[in-house]
Every structure is written in structure tokens, then in C-alpha cells.
Amino acid sequence: MPELPEVETTRRGLAPHLVGQRIETAVVRNAALRVPVPSGLAKKLAGSTIRNVGRKGKYLLIDCGNGTLIVHLGMSGRLWLVDAGAAIDKHDHFDLVLSNRRIVRLRDPRRFGLVVWQASTAPEHPLLASIGPEPLSPDFTGGWLYDITRNRSAAIKLVIMDSHVVAGVGNIYASEALFRAGINPKLPARRIGRERYALLADKIRETLEAAIRAGGSTLRDFVGGDGRAGYFQNEHLVYGRGGEPCVNCATPIREIRQGARSTFYCPVCQRR
Ligand SMILES: [Zn+2]
């Protein structure tokens, strides 16, 4: 599943090829994504020029001047650039056709992704309005985490995966950041103090930035290629390493279930 680092790498990979390009049309082959692709999208997009490719959490925001095309990659989506005439796969649901004969293509086999339109005059789209601070921005601090968790008795791992608390920290990076901060993933959020939250905010940022750096080498995959999902195969410290020795203390990494997802942690390094 694409997490924030993959989405940010997609943004960085596509932006230089998109900004300044005029949109010729949009092709919707299958509108039945997580949210239906709005009808009449081609008409809204035709003739506009892409001004910027931004991101909020895991949403890509393509600024077209008269509005913003909002794209989410869901569980299995990939957005990349192909030349006009490239073969069309049955999972290629959406194309943004540029006037330079290139196409921004969305392939999404599981169709949990989405493509929606927000007119520039409209209030912020409900999908984006309730998202918490961006973890790589200065708005995201230990103080914010501390303040928002004073009444929350849910486990800290589940709380940092809540997009109202912080945007786009998924299952993998939640486990990784908690390990780096030495915090037990089962600890009730309200029992964590200011100092440890400051450390956790730093470690969330550090973990995501490291993954984005590692993804830099795959940037070329966002242009051309066959559209196979190029999600990162990172070396994780705890995620996916159940039963293997901890990199710090050699204790076997423990795997538990939290909120129907796997959590990995070291019972010694993350004792409390
Ligand atoms: Zn350990």
C-alpha cells in the first residue's frame, strides 16, 4: 500500500513534468473508484494549465488554476507518466492527457483510490478539511501531540495512525517511529508526557524523511515504464521482522494485532 513517502516521491517525480503543461482532456475508463469520478471532469480540465503539484497527507493535489484535481492512490494505485499510444491495461482507470502528447495515468487494480475535483471557489473538500497537520511541516510538534492526547486512552500506535491527529502516518511508519522513539505501541496516549512526545514527533519526521530519501532512486520509474507498482522495499527496523532479533538488543521482535493491523515492537527497547 502506498504510504506517505511513496506519495511524496510520486509528487516529486511528476511535478517537474507537469507544472506549466496544458491539459488537453481527461479520460475516465472506470468511474467506480472509492468515490465515483465526477462526470464532466474532462470539460472542467480541458485547456487549463497545471500550476503546481502539491500534497496533503496521502492526497495529491494537482492545481489546475480553476480548481484542484485531488488524487488518492488507495491500496494499490499508481500514478505515472506515459507517452500517448502506450498500451492500456484493464486497471488503467483514469488518464490526464497533456498537450505535449504525454499522459498522466492512474492504474489501480483494487479501486480504493479516488479522483475528485474541487473548484477553486469551493470550500476545502471534506476529504481534506479534517486532516491533521502534515508531519513534515513545522505545524507538527510534540506539543501538538501532547495537547491533542490529554483525554485519549487509546493505544499510541492507533492514535498516530489517526489522520485527524497527524496526516498520513500509516501502519509501517507508525511501528518504525515508535521503535525509534522507544515507546511501547500499546501505551495509552494520555499517559505519555511532553518530552516523549517531542521525541516521537522528531522520530516520525526522521522515519518518513529516511523513506523518502530511499525512494529517490526510484524516481525514474515515474516516467515511462510499465506501470508496475514501485513501492519501496525498505529495510525496516521492526516492521515485518516478527521473531527476528532486535537491531539494538537482539531480543526477538514481537508481533501483535492492534485495530486489525499488525504491530511490530521490541519488548525490551519499548518496555514502557
Ligand atoms: Zn530491543
Residues whose N, C-alpha, C, O or C-beta is under 5 A from the ligand:
A	BS01	ZN	C246 N248 C249 A250 T251 C266 V268 C269
